Amino acid sequence: MTTLAFEKVERLQSLYNNFGPPDEIKSLKAWLLAHPSETVAAIAKLKLYKFDVPIAEVIANIGPPVANVCLPQLLGLVADINWPVYAKACEALTRFSWPLILEALAQLVEQSEIEDVSRFCLWVRYTQPSLVGEVRQFLAAVIAQPGHHEIDLENAHEALADIDESLGTGTVNI
C-alpha cells in the first residue's frame, strides 16, 4: 500500500505543478486522506519544495499524531512568505504542539539539515518573536550534546552563527 501511496503523492505533486485537472487533484487528495498512515509514510520519504501546496494541505488535514513524522519537512517550508506553500505550511504547523515542533527541529539538526533549521528560525523571528530565546537555547543545547557525529564542533559554530543571524540574536555560545 505504501508504494501506491508514494505513487499517488508523486502524481499529486506533478499534477499540481503542471496545472493538472482539478478533479484529479481533488480525487488524489481524497484518496491520500483516506489512507493517512500510508500517506505520511510516503511523504516522509520525499523532500518537500515551495510548490508542494497540496502536500502541505494533506499533512495539515491528517494532523497529529499520524502526521508527526512529516513535521521536520514542514519546518523548512515556512522560509519565505512569497513561496506558494507558505500559508499551507504555516496552517499545518498550527496543528502541532510546540514540544513536537522542537522535537522535529532537533531531528533536522541531527540530520544536518541546517538550512531548513535556519529557515524555520527566520519564521520564528518574524512570526513568533517571543519564542526566539527558547528556540536559540534549545538549539544550542541540541547542537552541543555529546555524541553528535553528524555535526562537528566547527560546523556547530557555523550552524549556530547562521541560526543566530536568522533569529537576530547575534551570539554564539557552545
Long-range contacts (C-beta under 8 A, 24 or more apart in sequence): 1-35, 1-38, 2-38, 2-41, 2-42, 4-38, 5-32, 5-35, 5-38, 5-39, 5-41, 5-42, 6-42, 6-45, 8-32, 8-39, 8-42, 9-39, 9-42, 9-43, 9-46, 9-55, 10-46, 12-54, 12-55, 12-58, 13-46, 13-51, 13-52, 13-54, 13-55, 16-51, 16-52, 16-53, 16-54, 17-51, 25-54, 28-54, 29-54, 29-57, 29-58, 32-58, 33-58, 33-61, 33-62, 36-62, 36-66, 36-67, 37-66, 40-66, 40-67, 40-69, 40-70, 41-69, 43-70, 43-73, 44-69, 44-70, 44-73, 46-73, 47-73, 48-73, 48-74, 48-76, 48-77, 48-85, 49-85, 50-77, 50-79, 50-80, 50-83, 50-84, 50-85, 50-86, 51-83, 51-84, 51-85, 52-77, 52-85, 53-84, 53-85, 53-88, 56-85, 56-88, 56-89, 56-91, 56-92, 57-88, 57-91, 57-92, 59-92, 60-88, 60-91, 60-92, 60-95, 63-95, 63-96, 64-95, 64-96, 64-97, 64-100, 67-92, 67-95, 68-96, 68-100, 68-104, 71-96, 71-100, 71-101, 71-103, 71-104, 72-104, 72-105, 72-107, 72-108, 72-111, 72-113, 72-116, 74-104, 75-101, 75-104, 75-105, 75-108, 75-116, 75-117, 75-119, 75-120, 76-108, 76-113, 76-115, 76-116, 76-119, 76-120, 78-119, 78-120, 78-123, 78-127, 79-116, 79-119, 79-120, 79-122, 79-123, 80-119, 90-123, 90-127, 98-131, 102-135, 102-138, 105-135, 105-138, 105-139, 105-142, 106-138, 106-142, 109-139, 109-142, 109-143, 109-148, 109-151, 109-159, 110-142, 110-148, 110-150, 111-150, 112-150, 112-151, 112-155, 114-155, 114-158, 114-159, 114-162, 114-163, 117-159, 117-163, 118-162, 118-163, 118-165, 118-166, 119-166, 121-163, 121-166, 121-167, 122-166, 124-167, 125-166, 125-167, 125-168, 132-167, 132-168, 132-169, 133-169, 135-167, 136-163, 136-164, 136-167, 136-169, 136-171, 139-163, 140-173, 140-174, 143-174, 144-174
